[in-house]
Amino acid sequence: MGDLGDLAELAGWAGRTAGVGFVQVNPLHAAVPGAPTDPSPYRPSSRRFPDPVHLRVELIDEFAHAEDQDRLRGLLERAARLRADVLDKGALIDRDAVWELKRQALELVLAVPLGPGRQAAYDAFRAEEGQALEDHATWYALAEAHGPDWHQWPAGLRDPRSAETARARAALADRVAFHSRLAWLTDGQLRAAQRAAREAGMPVGIVHDLAVGVHPQGADAWAQQDHFAAGMSVGAPPDAFNAHGQDWGLPPWRPDRLAASGHAPYRHLLRALFRYTGALRIDHVMGLFRLWWVPAGSPPTEGTYVRHDAEAMLALLALEAFRAGAVVIGEDLGTVEPGVRERLQRRGVLGTSVLWFERDWEGDGRPLPPEHWRADCLATATTHDLPPTAARLTGDHVGLRDRLGLLTRSAAEESAEAAADTAEWLALLGSLGLLDSPVAGPPGSDEEAEILGVHRFLLRTPARLVGVWLPDGVGDRRPQNLPGTWDEYPNWRLPVADSQGRPVTLEELTASPRLRALLDVLRAETGR
């Protein structure tokens, strides 16, 4: 499993050798502990604090001074075996096993006293984060003692301001301090990754992702429960993507309570994230305007929209981004009410444009030529919820959905429609001279050349940012997340792999001739 040291390495390599301007990651928010942990980064325990599972333990200053070096070496050997299981045996990423090893190592490392300078830095972090950090660390300490669902804790502990919670915090002071230190260390490595990106010449650097909500059992839902709507969940109404609607299992903030507090939880969340990011992607940015609320026990079709004070939310977002000198990208895919994209644009928030969705929907429905794309967006060929480009070109994504029973029509019908859609796009690429040679067979006949053509097309658009899905650089055909599945598919547990499904290390990735060829196209088209 990658860590923040790997992120800094990737950013340094990409900026210096490929002229890349940013590296985007999925949410690194703190997860709800469990057995197993929910692997989705979009159902976090806390959005304000990052997850220490991403720490590179060896980079912590106190690592070299830990007393039991023999035990640390043993933990490193066990970590190497986990790594070998993934690389050599095709095992999935085991987040829980990774965290268990890191937790044991961190217990040893954090037993080392901080030097005066480090102690001053830690004290400054605690003072800056205040009650929010104390609540966060307390929740994790209580979760160790009573389990991760605070609704099942003893009654007095369900209230973060109760006398019982204060007594428990004092009794668990060592564990509260442990989790507080973890938040500080992770914040520090996140800042270091951003520094590495900027030092490598990236004008933006690391693009972090803000999930739309938090897990109902987690730290934020406990600490901020006065701001959340009890008995409600957010999701999406029925649409072309999902005829039954969606229930994401995330409790919504109450707009009235947010307004009464001056939107304090939202302001503090943004300020914390902008500390270590060059740009912030906001998942389901339409949620700043309205969210689809689903009552507990009801299907998503029986939900309704509840509105936020969008002007206040946007103004605070613009203010905090300006203060940080950061870019904001809104994920505005799916059902978007009229006027939302225009209001986002006026505030300087970029949108998200994905190749396969960009058609002339108000005209003939054909693929949208590059000059007709909007400029204020991040343009990509795919996302974490969609098939990699190789799978879409070859039609592998239809076969996967068929095997999992996710199709609503016959596989033959779905395959024919997917092939026709892809053929239209390839015809447009060919007419623009973006393919090295005419496509001699069906889509996917020369997937590497076709993927190069797709990215040449993206660079022809006026989009301010163009992104490359890293697995597209090595030919991985597996989606990272397959909506509509839970345990039927290993969502969020797949390491990046080559076209044969063989996992690749960071070193192999950066040496990949296929990835380098794709980056050469980017450099040639942009003149970097």
C-alpha positions in Angstrom: 0.0 0.0 0.0 1.4 3.4 -1.0 2.3 6.0 1.6 3.0 9.8 1.7 6.7 9.1 1.1 5.6 7.5 -2.2 3.4 10.4 -3.0 6.3 12.8 -2.6 8.5 10.5 -4.7 5.9 10.3 -7.5 5.4 14.1 -7.5 9.1 14.8 -7.6 9.6 12.4 -10.5 6.6 13.6 -12.4 7.4 17.3 -12.1 11.1 17.0 -13.0 11.1 14.4 -15.7 7.7 14.8 -17.3 6.7 18.4 -16.8 3.6 17.4 -14.9 1.7 20.2 -13.2 -0.2 18.3 -10.6 -0.8 14.9 -9.0 -4.4 14.2 -7.9 -5.3 11.7 -5.1 -8.5 10.3 -3.7 -9.5 11.4 -0.2 -6.9 10.8 2.4 -9.4 11.4 5.3 -9.2 9.4 8.5 -11.1 6.1 8.3 -13.4 4.4 10.7 -11.4 1.6 12.3 -13.0 -1.9 12.1 -12.5 -5.5 11.1 -12.6 -5.0 8.2 -12.2 -1.2 7.8 -14.6 0.3 5.2 -12.1 0.6 2.2 -14.0 3.5 0.6 -12.2 6.8 1.1 -15.6 8.5 0.5 -17.1 7.2 3.8 -14.5 8.6 6.2 -14.6 8.9 10.0 -13.3 12.5 9.7 -12.8 14.8 6.7 -10.9 17.4 8.8 -8.0 15.1 9.8 -6.0 12.7 7.6 -5.5 9.0 8.1 -2.2 7.9 9.7 -2.3 4.7 7.7 -0.7 6.8 5.0 2.3 7.7 7.1 5.8 6.5 6.1 6.9 5.5 9.6 10.6 5.5 8.7 10.5 9.2 7.9 9.4 10.2 11.4 12.4 11.9 13.2 12.0 9.7 16.3 12.1 6.4 14.3 15.9 6.1 14.5 15.8 6.6 18.3 13.1 4.0 19.2 14.5 1.6 21.8 13.3 -1.7 20.4 15.0 -1.7 17.1 14.9 -5.5 16.8 11.1 -5.4 17.0 11.0 -2.6 14.4 13.1 -4.7 12.1 10.7 -7.6 12.6 7.7 -5.4 11.7 9.5 -4.2 8.6 10.1 -7.9 7.6 6.4 -8.6 8.1 5.6 -5.6 5.9 7.9 -6.9 3.2 5.9 -10.2 3.2 2.7 -8.3 2.8 4.2 -6.4 -0.1 5.4 -9.7 -1.7 1.9 -11.2 -1.3 0.5 -8.3 -3.5 3.4 -8.2 -6.0 4.1 -12.0 -6.4 0.8 -13.7 -5.4 -1.8 -11.2 -6.7 -3.2 -10.5 -3.2 -5.4 -7.5 -2.7 -4.2 -4.5 -0.7 -4.9 -5.3 2.9 -5.4 -2.0 4.6 -6.1 -3.5 8.0 -2.9 -5.6 8.0 -0.9 -2.6 6.9 -2.4 -0.5 9.7 -1.8 -3.2 12.3 1.9 -3.3 11.5 2.2 0.5 11.3 0.3 0.9 14.6 2.7 -1.4 16.4 5.7 0.5 14.9 4.1 3.9 15.8 3.6 2.8 19.4 7.4 2.3 19.6 8.3 5.5 17.7 5.9 7.7 19.6 7.4 6.5 22.9 10.5 8.6 22.1 10.3 12.1 23.7 10.2 15.0 21.3 13.1 17.4 21.2 12.5 21.0 22.0 11.9 22.2 18.5 9.6 19.3 17.6 7.7 19.7 20.9 7.2 23.4 20.1 5.9 22.6 16.6 3.5 19.9 18.0 2.3 22.3 20.7 1.6 25.0 18.0 -0.4 22.4 16.0 -2.5 21.5 19.1 -3.2 25.1 19.8 -4.2 25.8 16.2 -6.5 22.8 16.0 -7.9 23.2 19.6 -11.2 21.5 20.5 -11.5 19.8 17.1 -8.2 17.8 17.6 -9.1 16.9 21.1 -12.5 15.6 20.0 -10.9 13.7 17.1 -8.3 12.0 19.3 -10.8 11.3 22.0 -13.1 9.6 19.6 -10.3 7.2 18.5 -9.3 6.5 22.0 -13.0 5.7 22.9 -13.3 3.6 19.8 -10.4 1.5 20.9 -12.2 0.9 24.2 -15.8 0.6 23.1 -15.9 -0.1 19.4 -16.1 2.2 16.4 -19.9 2.9 16.5 -20.5 5.6 19.0 -24.2 5.0 19.0 -23.5 1.7 20.9 -21.2 3.3 23.5 -22.4 3.8 27.1 -25.0 6.6 27.1 -22.8 9.2 28.7 -20.0 8.8 26.2 -22.3 9.5 23.2 -22.2 13.2 24.1 -18.7 14.7 23.5 -19.4 17.4 26.1 -20.7 15.2 28.9 -19.0 14.8 32.3 -18.6 11.1 31.5 -16.7 11.9 28.3 -14.4 14.3 30.2 -13.6 11.6 32.8 -13.0 9.0 30.0 -10.7 11.5 28.2 -8.7 11.9 31.4 -8.5 8.2 32.0 -7.4 7.5 28.4 -5.0 10.5 28.3 -2.2 8.4 26.9 -4.3 7.1 24.0 -5.7 10.6 23.3 -2.2 11.9 23.1 -1.2 9.1 20.8 -3.9 9.8 18.3 -3.3 13.6 18.5 0.4 13.0 17.7 -0.6 10.8 14.7 -2.7 13.7 13.3 0.2 16.1 13.6 2.7 13.7 12.0 0.3 12.9 9.1 -0.3 16.6 8.5 3.5 17.2 8.4 4.1 14.5 5.8 1.2 15.9 3.7 2.8 19.3 3.8 6.1 17.7 2.8 4.6 16.0 -0.2 3.2 19.4 -1.4 6.6 21.0 -0.9 8.2 18.2 -2.9 5.7 18.8 -5.7 6.3 22.5 -5.8 10.1 22.1 -5.6 9.9 19.8 -8.6 8.4 22.7 -10.6 4.7 21.9 -10.4 2.6 25.1 -10.6 -0.2 23.3 -8.6 1.2 20.3 -6.9 -1.0 17.8 -5.0 -4.7 18.0 -5.7 -6.6 16.6 -2.7 -10.1 15.4 -2.6 -12.9 16.4 -0.3 -15.5 13.7 0.2 -19.2 14.8 0.2 -19.8 13.5 3.7 -18.7 11.3 6.6 -19.6 7.9 8.1 -22.5 8.1 10.5 -20.5 6.1 13.1 -17.3 8.1 12.9 -15.5 10.9 14.7 -17.0 13.9 12.9 -20.6 12.6 13.3 -19.9 12.2 17.0 -18.1 15.5 17.7 -20.4 17.6 15.4 -23.7 15.7 16.0 -25.5 19.0 16.7 -24.8 20.0 13.1 -26.0 16.7 11.5 -29.5 15.7 10.7 -30.5 12.6 12.6 -32.3 9.9 10.8 -31.3 11.2 7.3 -28.8 10.1 4.7 -27.7 11.8 1.5 -27.7 10.3 -2.0 -28.9 11.0 -5.5 -32.3 10.8 -7.2 -33.0 8.3 -10.0 -31.1 9.3 -13.1 -29.7 7.7 -16.3 -26.7 6.4 -14.2 -28.9 4.6 -11.7 -32.7 4.3 -12.2 -33.3 3.4 -8.5 -31.5 6.4 -7.1 -28.6 6.2 -4.6 -28.3 6.2 -0.8 -24.7 6.9 0.2 -25.3 6.3 3.9 -23.8 9.7 4.9 -25.6 12.0 7.3 -26.1 15.6 6.0 -25.2 18.8 7.8 -28.3 20.8 8.8 -28.3 24.1 6.9 -30.0 25.9 9.8 -27.4 24.8 12.3 -24.5 25.6 9.9 -25.9 29.1 9.4 -26.4 29.7 13.1 -22.7 28.8 13.7 -21.5 31.0 10.9 -20.7 27.8 9.0 -17.9 27.1 11.5 -17.5 23.4 10.8 -17.3 24.1 7.1 -14.9 27.0 7.4 -12.6 25.0 9.7 -12.7 22.0 7.4 -11.6 24.0 4.4 -8.9 25.8 6.3 -7.4 22.5 7.5 -7.4 21.0 4.0 -5.9 24.0 2.2 -2.9 23.8 4.5 -1.3 21.1 2.4 -3.0 21.2 -1.0 -2.3 23.0 -4.2 -5.8 22.4 -5.4 -8.9 20.9 -3.8 -11.4 18.7 -5.7 -14.8 18.8 -4.2 -16.7 15.6 -4.6 -20.4 16.2 -5.8 -19.9 20.0 -5.7 -23.6 20.4 -6.3 -23.9 19.5 -2.6 -22.9 23.1 -1.8 -26.3 24.1 -3.3 -28.6 21.2 -2.4 -28.4 17.6 -1.3 -30.8 14.7 -1.9 -32.0 13.6 1.6 -33.3 10.1 2.1 -35.1 9.3 5.4 -33.8 6.2 7.2 -35.6 3.1 6.1 -36.9 4.7 2.9 -35.7 4.0 -0.7 -33.8 6.8 -2.5 -36.8 7.3 -4.7 -38.7 8.8 -1.7 -36.0 11.4 -0.9 -36.2 15.1 -1.5 -33.8 18.0 -2.1 -32.7 20.2 0.9 -31.0 23.4 0.1 -27.9 25.1 1.6 -27.1 28.8 1.6 -25.1 28.4 -1.6 -23.8 32.0 -1.6 -22.4 31.6 1.8 -20.8 28.2 1.0 -19.3 29.5 -2.2 -18.0 32.7 -0.6 -16.3 30.8 2.2 -14.8 28.4 -0.3 -13.5 31.2 -2.5 -12.1 33.1 0.5 -10.2 30.1 1.9 -8.9 29.1 -1.5 -7.7 32.7 -2.1 -5.9 32.8 1.3 -4.1 29.5 0.5 -3.4 30.4 -3.1 -5.1 27.2 -4.2 -7.2 26.0 -7.1 -10.7 24.5 -6.6 -12.2 21.8 -8.9 -15.8 20.8 -8.6 -17.0 17.4 -9.5 -20.1 18.5 -11.4 -21.1 15.2 -13.1 -24.6 13.7 -12.9 -27.7 15.6 -12.2 -26.8 19.4 -12.2 -29.6 21.9 -11.8 -29.6 24.9 -14.2 -27.4 27.8 -13.3 -25.1 25.8 -10.9 -22.2 25.6 -13.3 -22.4 29.3 -14.1 -22.4 30.2 -10.5 -19.4 28.0 -9.8 -17.6 29.5 -12.7 -18.2 33.1 -11.5 -16.6 32.1 -8.2 -13.5 30.6 -10.0 -14.4 27.0 -9.3 -13.4 24.7 -12.2 -15.7 21.9 -13.4 -15.0 18.3 -14.4 -15.4 17.1 -18.0 -15.0 13.4 -18.8 -14.5 12.6 -22.5 -17.2 9.9 -22.9 -19.9 12.2 -21.5 -19.0 15.2 -23.6 -21.5 15.1 -26.5 -23.8 17.7 -28.1 -26.8 16.8 -26.0 -28.8 19.7 -27.1 -28.1 19.0 -30.8 -27.3 15.8 -32.7 -25.9 14.0 -29.7 -22.5 13.3 -31.4 -19.1 13.6 -29.7 -18.3 17.2 -28.9 -15.4 18.6 -31.0 -12.5 19.8 -28.8 -13.1 23.5 -29.6 -16.6 23.3 -28.1 -15.5 22.1 -24.7 -15.6 24.6 -21.8 -12.3 26.1 -20.7 -12.9 26.3 -16.9 -12.5 22.6 -16.2 -10.4 19.6 -15.5 -10.6 17.4 -18.6 -9.9 13.6 -18.3 -10.7 10.4 -20.1 -12.0 8.6 -17.0 -12.5 8.8 -13.2 -12.2 6.4 -10.3 -15.9 5.4 -10.8 -15.5 4.6 -14.5 -13.6 2.0 -16.5 -10.0 2.7 -17.4 -9.6 3.8 -21.0 -8.3 0.5 -22.2 -11.3 -1.3 -20.8 -13.7 1.1 -22.5 -11.9 0.8 -25.8 -11.9 -3.0 -25.7 -15.4 -3.4 -24.2 -14.0 -5.3 -21.2 -16.1 -3.1 -18.9 -19.3 -4.6 -20.3 -18.0 -8.1 -19.7 -17.2 -7.3 -16.1 -20.6 -5.8 -15.4 -22.2 -8.8 -17.1 -20.3 -11.3 -14.9 -21.4 -9.4 -11.8 -25.0 -9.2 -12.8 -25.1 -5.4 -13.1 -26.5 -5.1 -16.6 -30.2 -4.1 -17.1 -30.1 -5.4 -20.8 -28.5 -8.3 -22.5 -24.7 -8.3 -22.8 -25.0 -8.3 -26.6 -27.1 -5.1 -26.5 -24.8 -3.4 -24.0 -21.7 -4.4 -26.0 -23.1 -3.2 -29.3 -24.0 0.2 -27.8 -20.6 0.5 -26.1 -18.8 -0.4 -29.3 -20.8 2.1 -31.3 -20.1 4.9 -28.8 -16.4 4.2 -28.9 -16.3 3.9 -32.6 -17.9 7.4 -32.9 -15.2 8.9 -30.7 -12.4 7.1 -32.6 -13.8 8.3 -35.9 -13.6 11.9 -34.6 -10.1 11.4 -33.4 -9.1 10.0 -36.8 -10.7 12.9 -38.6 -8.6 15.3 -36.5 -5.4 13.4 -37.3 -4.9 12.4 -33.7 -4.3 8.7 -34.3 -0.9 7.5 -35.5 -2.7 5.5 -38.1 -6.2 4.7 -39.1 -8.0 2.2 -36.9 -7.9 -1.1 -38.9 -10.1 -3.1 -36.7 -12.7 -2.7 -34.0 -12.1 -0.3 -31.1 -9.3 -1.5 -29.0 -7.4 -3.1 -31.9 -4.4 -0.8 -31.1 -5.3 0.3 -27.6 -2.0 2.0 -26.8 -2.2 4.2 -30.0 -5.9 4.9 -29.3 -5.1 6.0 -25.7 -2.5 8.3 -27.0 -5.1 9.8 -29.4 -7.6 10.3 -26.6 -5.1 12.4 -24.7 -4.0 14.3 -27.8 -7.7 15.2 -28.1 -8.0 16.3 -24.5 -5.0 18.6 -25.0 -6.8 20.1 -28.1 -9.6 21.3 -25.8 -9.3 24.7 -24.0 -9.5 23.0 -20.6 -7.3 24.6 -18.0 -6.2 21.3 -16.6 -5.9 17.9 -18.3 -5.5 14.8 -16.2 -4.1 11.3 -17.0 -5.5 8.4 -15.1 -2.3 6.7 -13.9 -3.5 3.1 -14.7 -4.0 4.3 -18.3 -0.3 4.8 -18.5 0.4 1.0 -17.9 -2.8 -0.5 -19.5 -4.7 -1.5 -16.4 -8.2 -2.5 -17.4 -9.8 -2.8 -13.9 -11.9 0.0 -12.5 -10.7 1.1 -9.0 -14.3 1.4 -7.9 -17.4 -0.2 -9.4 -20.6 1.6 -8.3 -23.4 -0.8 -7.4 -21.1 -3.4 -5.8 -20.0 -4.0 -2.2 -18.3 -7.3 -1.7 -18.9 -8.5 -5.2 -15.9 -6.5 -6.4 -12.7 -5.5 -4.6 -13.4 -1.8 -4.6 -10.4 0.4 -3.4 -8.2 -2.6 -2.8 -6.6 -3.0 -6.2 -2.9 -2.0 -6.7 -2.1 -0.4 -10.1 -1.3 -3.2 -12.5 -0.2 -3.6 -16.1 -2.2 -4.8 -19.1 -1.8 -8.4 -17.9 -3.0 -7.6 -14.4 0.4 -7.8 -12.8 0.9 -5.3 -10.0 3.6 -2.7 -10.7 5.8 -0.9 -8.1 6.3 2.8 -8.1 9.8 2.1 -9.6 8.4 0.0 -12.4 5.7 2.5 -13.0 8.1 5.4 -13.5 10.2 3.2 -15.8 7.3 2.0 -17.9 7.9 2.6 -21.7 4.1 2.8 -22.1 3.7 5.5 -19.5 6.7 7.4 -20.8 5.3 7.4 -24.3 2.0 8.9 -23.0 3.9 11.6 -21.1 6.0 12.3 -24.2 2.7 13.0 -26.0 1.7 15.5 -23.3 5.1 17.2 -23.4 5.0 17.5 -27.2 1.5 18.9 -27.3 2.0 21.4 -24.5 5.6 22.3 -25.2 6.7 21.6 -21.7 
